[in-house]
Amino acid sequence: MGCTATKCCATTSPCGETLVFADKNYDFRIPALLYVKEWKTFLAFAEKRTSSNDADATKARGSLQWSPTEDLMKATIHGYRTMNPCPVFERISKRLFLFFICIKGQIPECKLKPGQTCLCYITSTDHGVTWSDITDLTSSVNFTNYQTFAVGPGHGIQLNSGTLLVPAYVKVGSGKSVKPHVVVLRSEDQHTWKASQPITVESLECQLAEVSDGEGRRQVYLNTRSTGAPVPRVEALSDDGGASFPLFPLKNRTLKETPHGCQGSVLGFPASDIPAGGGGSSETALLFSHPTAPTKGKDWDRLDLGVYLRKSLQDDDPWGKPHIIHKGASGYSDLTCCEEEGHFGCLMECSKVEMCKRLQIAFTEFDVKEILQIVNHSDVDRGEAV
């Protein structure tokens, strides 16, 4: 199996949808996206595969005008396949971390045993032009009673306190009783990494956002793929900087899974970026991207990638209707803020046909005002004031 990472060195990006990873001989899956304001650079990462099968990833690769893609050979271990790129930027040292896992040979995930997966990262301080040697954290991060584990996919975050957080999950147990549970990798010094307490419910790929309630209290919001459908997405909040995540009691479980589940991306941004009257009672608003039109019985049941807006964690009706940013076959995605306030980018899996003979990865941009139009129309339909 292969992993590809690309970086973009443009200070501005084109309008519309742009193919970033596409090749008639390869599938590209598992996108990860980051916009580094300090570098005025987008960085895009993905897995390069000989097929869409998880066991067919090959190696890691990295590159608006998008620069040419390049295989990240630093993110490889001989005899292992590289998977699940997950970047996070440390703003003080201006160092980019790229986390990923390396899995031995072609062993399917369901048959992995302890010791066959490595937790690794490489770093860059020059816009992703050059990278450090690989650091293997497997023995220093204490995953107990695990079968296997993964990071991301998608981006990690740095809290206001400086702590770095990388989303992850472990599969714990043995035999037929193996269950997945989200954990979060944490570092306060950029050298020592520890795993949080696992979330108690079964959960898989996740993403994180730091939120503020407007009264100075900061929390970490987590949104994760659940293990089946029809069920809601799993959401949780942490009051201790991501060390633990009690379940978040939602009044309206709007976000649903696809029939077989799918990764989704979460992004926090200042509620002040929402036009006056739309900011709720929080300093932080949230975006969530996910396929919106699951269709049972199809070869590909992830369709019509949409972006949902949550104006405030305190809202009783938390998520509005989605703004569709890609019609047709879609899948995993990753969101980032752009240079301009209220403007966002999304890196997403897509295909020209539902059969998904070749998966590609495209980049598109949108504005929060586009989503608010959908939300406001929904409010009018319900007879509410806008």
N, C-alpha and C positions, 0 to 999 in steps of 0.2 A: 504494500500500500504506500501511497506517496503523499507527502504534504508539501504544499507550495506556499511560499509567502512572497508577497510583492510589496513594494513601497512606492509611494508617489511623491514627487518632489515639487509639484506645482503649488503656487500660492492661491490660485483660484481654480475652480472646476467648471466643466461645461454643463449646460442644462441637459435635461433628458436622461436617458438610460444608456450607460456605456458598458460594453463588455470589457471586463478586466482580465478574466481567466477564461479562455476558450481555445480549444484545439480539437480537431476532428479525431485525433488518436487517443485522447484522454478525457476522463471525467474530472471535474473539479468540484469538490464539496467542502463543507465545514468552513464558512467564511469568518474572518475576524477583521475588524476595522478599528482604526484609531486615528483621530486627528490631533496632532501635537501642535498646540498654538505657539509654543516656544520655537518650534522649527518651521511653522507655517507649512506643515507637511501632512498629507494623508499617508497612512501605511495600511496596506491590505495584505492579508494572509489567507491561505487556503491549502487544502490537501489536494495533491495531484495524484490521480488514480488511473490504473489501466482499465477499471470498470467502476460502477457505482457501488460495488461490494465493499464493505468495511475492511475486509481482509486484503484488499488490493491497493492500499496506499503505498507510495514509493519512497519519497524523501521530501524534505522541507524546502520551500522555495520562497524568495522574497523580492517586491518592488513598489496632476490632472492637466494637463497632458500626463497620462499615466506613463511612467518610465517602463522600459522593457522588464518583463518578469525574469527572475533568476532563482535557481534552486539554491536553497540555504543549506549547503553541505555541512556547515557548522552544527546544524540541528539534526545530526544523524549519529547513530551508533551502528557499527557493522553487525549485520545479522538481525537488525530490528527495523520495524517500520515506524515512521513518525506520524503522529496523529494529534488532533485537537489543539491547533494553535490558539494561544491566549495571551495577547500583549497587555502590558500595563506600563505607564510612564511615571517615573519618579521625578517630581518637579524641582526638587532642591539640587540634586546631583545632575539633573537633566540626562538621566539614564533610562533607556528603554529596555524592559525585560520582555522576553518572549518565552512564555511557558509552553510546554507540550509534553506528551507522553511518548515513550518508545516501547513498542510491543514486540516480543520475540517472534521472528519468523512470520508465518502466515496463520498462526493460531487464532481461531475465531474468539471473539470476546466471551462468549458463553462458556468456553472451555478453558479460559485462562486460570492459572493457579498463582498463588503468591510467589514472587520472585521473577515472574515473566513480564512484568510491566515496570518501567522506570519513569520516575518523575524528574523532569529536567528543565533547565532554562539556559538561554544565552542572552547576552546583553549587547547594546550598541549605544554609543554616545555621539555618533556622527550621521544621524538621519537614516540609520540602517545600511550605510555603505559598507561598513565592516562590522564584524561580530566577534565577541569573545569565544573562547573555547567553551565547551559544554560543561555545565555544573549538574551533577546528579544528586538530587535531594532525597532519593528513595529511603535510604537508611536513617536519615535525620528527622524525617517527618513520620510521626508515629501513627500509622494506620493500623488499628488493632482488628484482628480476626477478619481480614479482608481477603476476597478472592482476586479482585482487581480494582482499579481506580482510574479516574480521568480528570482532566481539568477542562474548564469552560464548557463548550467552546465559545468564542467571543472575547470581549475585553474584560480586564480586571479594572479596579478603581483604586485611587488613593484618597483616603479620608482627609478631612480638614486637619486632623491631628497629625497627619503624616504617615499613618499606618497604611501599608499596602494590603489589598485584599484580592485574592484570586479565587474565582468560583471553581468548585470541584464536586465530585461525588465518589463514593466508594460502594462497592458491592461486598456486603459482609455476610458471614455465615458459611455454610458448606453444603455440598450435595444439592438437593432440590430445595433447600431452605434459604438459598442466597437471595438477598434483597438489596436494592439500591437505596442509598440515603445521601442527601446532599451534605457536604462539609464545605468549609471555607478555609483556604490557606491564608495565614496572617503573618506579616512581618513588620516589626516596629523599627528595625535597624537595617533593613535591606540585605541582611546576611542570614539571619536565623528565621526559619519558617516553621510554623506550627499549625496543626489542623484544629479547627473549631470542634465543638460538640456536634455530632450528626443531628440533623433534623429527624424527629421521631417518626414521621410518616414516610412511606415509600416515595422517592423522588429521584429525578435524574438531572439532566443538564440544567444549569441555572445561570442567572446573571444578577448583578447587584447594583444598587444606587444609594448614595447617601442622601437623606432627606432631613429638612429642618421644618419644625412645626410653626415657625414664626415667633416663638417665645424663647428661642435660644437652645432648645433641646434638639440634639442631632441623633438620628437613628440610621441603621442600615436596613434598607428594604431589599427583600429577596423574592424573586419570582422564578419558579422552577417547573419544569415539565413533570407532569404526573405520570403514573404508570399504566394508564389505560383510559378508555373513553366509553360512554359519555361521562366525564367527570370534569370539574373545574381545574384550572391551574392551581398549584399550591403557592400561597403567598405567606411570608413570614417577616417579622421585624426583630431587630436586635437593638437592645439598649446598651450593650457593652462592647461596641466597636467590632461586632462580627464574631465574638467569641462563642455566642450561643444564639439560637433563633427559636423562641417560643412561637407557636402558630399564631397567625394574625387573624382574629375573628372578623371576617367580612360580612357585611349586611347584604351585599348583592354580589353573587359570584358570577360575574358577567363573562369572564374569560374562560373559554372551553378548549379542551384538547381536540386534536384530530383523532380519527378512529384508532390510529396506531401510535399516537403521540408525536410531538415535534418540538424541537428546540425553539425558543423565542428569545428576543433581545429586549433589554430594559435600559432606559436612559433617564437620568434625572437632569433637570435643567431649571434655571430660575423662573419662578412663577411670574416674575415681573416681565418676562418675555411675552406673556399672554396679554393681549389688549385689555385695557382697563375694564374692570367688572368681571373678568373671567378667571382671576387668580385664586379664588377660594380663600381659605383661611391658612394657607401654608406658604412658606417661602420657596418650596420646591414642587414643581409639577413633574409628571412622569409620562414617558412614552413607552409603548410596548408594541413590538412587531411580531407577526405570526400569520400563518395561512388562515384564511377566514372562511373558505368554502370547502370543507372536507366532503368528499363524495365516496361513499362505500361502493365496492365492486369495481373500482377503477384500478388500472395498473399503477396509477400515482394518485394518492388521496390527499395531497397537499396542494391546494389551489388558491389563487388570488391573494397574494401577500398584502396584508393591511397593517396600518399603524393606528393604534388606539391612544387616546389622550386621557390622562387622569389629572384633573386640575389641582387636586388636593387629596391627601390621605384622609382628611376629615370628611370628605364628601360621602353622603349616604348612597348615592348612585355613582359609584366610583369611575367606571369606564364607559365612555360613549361609544357610538358606532364607529367602525374603522374607516379610515381613509385608504382606499386601495391604491397601492403604488406599483403593483405589477399584476396584470391579469394573466390567468393561465397557470401552468405548472410552476410551483415555487417550492420553498422548503426552509432550510435554516437561513438565518439572517443576523446581521449585527448593525447596531445604530451608533452614530457618533454625532456630537455637536460640530458645527462648522464655525468658521471665523465670525460670520455675521450672526447676531443674536436672533433667536427664533428660527434659525435655518439649520437643517439637519441632513446628514447623509446616511445611506443604507447600502450595505454590501449584502447581496442575497443570491442564493441558489435559484436557478431558473432553467427553463428549457423551452424550446419552440414547440415541442409536442408533448402531450400528456404521457406518452409512453416513456419519455425521458431517456431516449437512446444515448444521448450525450448531455450530461449536466454541465452547465456553464455558471459562471459567477459574474454578476453585473453590479454596477454602482449606479445609484440614482439619488437625486436630491429632492427635498420638499420643504415647505414652510409650515410653521404651526398654524398660520391663518387658513391653510387649506383644510386642516383637520377641524378647526373651529367652525368652518362652514358646515361640515357634516354634523357636528355636535349641535349647533344652533338650529339646523333644520329638524333634527330629532326632537329638540325641546319644543319647537313649534308644533310638530306632529302630536306631541303629548299635551298640547294646550298650555305649556308653561311659558313664562316670560323669559326673554333672552336679554 
